[in-house]
Amino acid sequence: MEPKAVREIFANAPPVVVELAPLEKVETRQICVGEDAEIKIRIYTPEGQGPFPLFIYYHGGGWVLGNLETSDATCRMLANRTGRIVVSVDYRLAPEYKFPVPVEDSYKALKWVSNNHSAINGDASNLVVGGDSAGGNLATVVLLISKEQNGPAIAAQVLIYPVTCLSYDTESYQKFQKGFGMERELMMWFGNHYTNNDEEKCHKYVAPLMANDVSNLPPAIVITAENDVLRDEGLAYAECLRRAGVKVKLICEQGLVHGYFTNMAMFPVRIKASISRIAEYLNKIEQTMKNKA
């Protein structure tokens, strides 16, 4: 199917009632990402006084699908349970906007949050980036760009079953290529819509596992799903970070499939458990930062 038709199917699906975590406020804004170009962000502010630490979140959907709504319930819970302002980024989608547009939108959103932190009651000295699937990919790439361009300082990275390679040939790709939700052919469909040519599939900003240097990146928590085609490349990227001297906490969520983290209707208990692990990890990072100050 063509991406537009798939988006219409999702848009016309009947709404599902799910638990929404309580927050102080939720606000959607437009930000400029280029000449005559704007994207939406959604700002989730927890209850309390602030200024709050920040968490920039990039949604999944293979760079082709997904929006602020598909990750809304999860972002609400992230803000509630981590005590952070979560800024969800509605980057432009392929194939209308192929690589590198989603990357550029994601990095510009990071810079906007860093530059405008006080206006949203945030603390730019404690800023985390993360995302799921293609959003996890964008988070890794944003980190590489920020390091290379001396961009905003980032305290930690939260990668949930991230796309880190487009070779589609790992053991988990063979084992889970059909029948587990995210299929091998579907990932190839996503990759072909996102990239302009086959050569780009080896570009480090598309496939961060191909990056020559991932040293001096912030500590990472990497969460994979056991029954997921992307499991092994998530494990491989975690190991790549470790070899480069980056502190990594790796969690493989047993029994779960790709996409669980934003499917609040099906996996609310498991999502809560994952977010509790993320919150615990970020609290330790925050405590370490305070001890060094």
C-alpha positions in Angstrom: 0.0 0.0 0.0 1.0 3.6 -0.5 1.9 5.5 2.7 -1.0 7.9 2.3 -3.5 5.1 2.2 -2.0 3.5 5.4 -2.1 6.8 7.2 -5.8 7.2 6.3 -6.6 3.7 7.7 -5.0 4.6 11.0 -6.6 8.0 11.1 -10.1 6.5 10.5 -9.7 3.7 13.1 -12.1 4.0 16.0 -10.6 5.7 19.1 -9.5 3.4 21.9 -9.9 4.6 25.5 -6.7 4.2 27.5 -5.4 5.4 30.8 -4.0 8.9 30.7 -1.5 9.8 33.4 -2.3 13.1 35.2 -0.3 16.1 34.3 -0.2 19.9 35.1 -0.8 20.7 31.4 -0.4 19.6 27.8 0.3 22.1 25.1 0.8 21.8 21.3 2.9 24.4 19.5 4.3 25.1 16.1 8.0 25.8 15.8 10.0 27.0 12.8 12.5 24.4 11.3 13.4 26.3 8.1 12.3 28.8 5.6 8.5 28.5 5.3 8.6 25.2 7.2 7.1 24.5 10.6 6.5 21.4 12.6 4.4 20.7 15.7 5.7 19.8 19.1 3.6 18.7 22.1 4.8 19.7 25.6 3.8 17.6 28.6 4.4 19.3 31.9 4.2 17.3 35.1 2.7 18.5 38.3 5.0 20.6 40.6 6.9 23.9 40.6 9.8 23.4 38.2 12.0 24.3 36.4 11.8 20.7 35.3 14.4 18.5 33.6 13.7 17.9 30.0 13.0 14.8 27.8 12.8 15.2 24.0 10.9 12.3 22.5 10.8 11.1 18.8 8.0 8.8 17.9 8.3 5.6 15.9 6.6 4.6 12.6 9.4 3.9 10.3 9.9 7.6 9.4 6.7 7.1 7.3 3.9 6.7 9.8 3.2 8.0 13.3 2.5 11.4 14.8 2.0 13.2 18.1 -1.2 11.1 18.8 0.4 7.7 18.4 2.8 8.3 21.3 0.5 10.6 23.3 -0.4 8.2 26.2 3.1 7.0 26.6 4.5 10.5 26.6 2.0 11.5 29.3 3.1 8.6 31.4 6.8 9.4 30.8 6.3 13.0 32.0 4.2 11.8 35.0 6.6 9.1 36.2 10.0 10.7 35.4 9.0 14.2 36.6 10.3 15.7 33.4 8.8 17.9 30.8 8.5 15.7 27.8 8.6 17.4 24.4 7.2 15.1 21.6 8.4 16.1 18.1 6.2 15.8 15.0 9.0 15.7 12.5 8.0 15.6 8.8 7.5 12.2 7.3 8.8 10.2 4.2 8.3 9.7 1.4 7.1 13.3 1.0 10.1 14.3 3.1 12.8 11.8 2.7 16.2 11.7 4.5 17.7 14.0 5.7 14.5 16.1 6.4 13.3 14.1 9.4 16.9 14.2 10.9 17.1 18.0 10.3 13.7 18.5 11.9 14.6 16.4 14.9 17.9 18.3 15.5 16.2 21.7 15.0 13.6 20.7 17.6 16.4 19.8 20.0 18.0 23.2 19.5 14.6 24.9 19.9 14.0 23.2 23.3 17.5 24.0 24.4 17.2 27.7 23.4 13.6 28.1 24.8 13.9 26.0 27.9 13.0 28.8 30.3 9.8 29.7 28.3 8.5 26.2 29.0 9.8 26.0 32.6 12.5 23.5 31.7 16.1 23.0 32.8 18.4 22.8 29.8 21.3 21.6 32.0 19.4 18.3 32.4 18.2 17.4 29.0 17.6 13.8 27.8 16.7 12.6 24.2 15.0 9.4 23.3 12.5 7.6 21.2 11.2 4.3 19.9 12.0 2.5 16.7 12.6 5.1 14.0 12.3 7.7 16.7 15.1 5.8 18.6 17.1 6.0 15.3 16.5 9.8 15.2 17.6 10.1 18.8 20.9 8.4 18.1 21.5 10.5 15.0 20.7 13.8 16.9 23.3 12.8 19.5 25.9 12.3 16.8 25.1 15.6 15.2 25.1 17.5 18.5 28.5 16.1 19.3 30.0 16.9 15.9 28.5 20.4 15.8 29.1 21.3 19.5 25.3 21.5 19.9 23.2 21.3 23.1 24.6 19.2 26.0 22.7 16.0 26.5 22.7 14.2 29.8 21.4 10.8 28.7 19.8 8.9 25.9 16.8 6.6 26.0 16.6 4.2 23.1 13.7 1.9 22.7 14.2 -0.9 20.1 16.0 1.6 17.9 16.7 1.2 14.2 20.5 1.2 13.9 21.1 -0.6 10.6 19.2 -1.2 7.3 20.8 -4.5 6.3 17.8 -6.6 7.4 20.1 -9.7 7.9 20.5 -10.3 11.6 19.5 -13.4 13.4 16.5 -11.7 14.9 15.4 -10.6 11.4 15.5 -14.2 10.3 13.7 -15.5 13.4 10.9 -12.9 13.6 10.6 -11.9 10.0 6.9 -13.0 9.9 4.1 -13.2 12.4 5.4 -10.8 15.1 3.9 -7.5 14.0 7.0 -5.8 12.6 7.9 -8.0 9.6 11.1 -7.9 7.6 9.4 -6.9 4.4 7.6 -4.1 6.2 11.0 -2.7 7.5 12.3 -2.8 4.0 9.2 -0.9 2.9 9.9 1.7 5.5 13.6 1.9 4.6 12.9 2.3 0.9 10.5 5.1 1.5 12.9 6.9 3.8 16.0 6.8 1.7 16.7 8.3 -1.7 19.0 5.5 -2.8 20.7 2.4 -1.6 23.9 4.2 -0.8 22.2 6.2 1.9 21.3 3.0 3.8 24.9 2.9 4.9 25.1 6.6 5.9 25.8 7.0 9.6 22.8 9.4 9.9 20.5 6.6 8.6 22.3 3.6 10.1 24.2 4.8 13.2 25.7 1.4 13.7 27.9 2.4 10.7 29.3 5.4 12.5 33.1 5.2 13.0 33.1 7.1 16.2 30.4 6.9 18.9 32.7 7.9 21.8 32.0 10.8 24.1 28.2 10.3 23.9 26.0 10.5 27.0 25.1 7.4 29.0 22.4 5.3 27.5 19.6 3.0 28.5 18.8 0.7 25.5 15.5 -1.3 25.7 14.9 -4.0 23.2 11.9 -6.4 22.8 12.7 -10.1 22.7 10.5 -11.0 19.7 11.4 -8.2 17.4 13.3 -8.1 14.1 15.2 -5.0 15.5 16.4 -6.8 18.7 19.8 -7.7 17.5 20.7 -4.3 16.0 19.7 -2.7 19.3 22.0 -5.1 21.1 24.7 -4.4 18.6 24.5 -0.6 19.0 24.6 -1.0 22.8 27.7 -3.0 22.5 29.2 -0.5 20.1 28.6 2.3 22.6 30.2 0.2 25.4 33.3 -0.5 23.3 33.6 3.3 22.8 33.6 3.9 26.5 29.9 5.0 26.8 28.1 3.7 29.9 25.1 1.6 28.8 22.3 -0.1 30.6 20.8 -2.8 28.4 17.3 -4.3 29.0 15.6 -6.9 26.8 11.9 -7.0 27.6 11.1 -10.7 27.6 8.1 -11.9 25.6 7.3 -8.6 24.0 7.1 -7.5 20.4 8.0 -4.4 18.4 5.7 -1.5 19.0 4.7 -2.4 22.5 6.0 0.8 24.1 3.4 3.1 22.6 0.5 0.5 22.5 -1.2 1.5 25.8 -4.4 -0.4 24.9 -2.6 -3.7 24.7 0.5 -3.4 27.0 -0.3 -0.9 29.8 1.4 -3.0 32.6 4.5 -3.7 30.6 4.8 0.0 29.5 4.5 1.1 33.1 7.3 -1.4 34.0 9.6 -0.1 31.2 8.9 3.5 32.2 9.7 2.8 35.8 13.1 1.4 34.7 13.7 4.5 32.6 12.7 6.8 35.5 15.1 4.9 37.9 17.9 5.1 35.4 17.4 8.8 34.8 17.2 9.5 38.6 20.6 7.9 39.0 22.0 10.0 36.1 20.6 13.1 37.7 22.1 12.2 41.1 25.5 11.6 39.5 25.3 15.1 37.9 24.4 16.7 41.3 27.3 14.9 43.0 29.7 16.3 40.3 28.4 19.8 40.6 
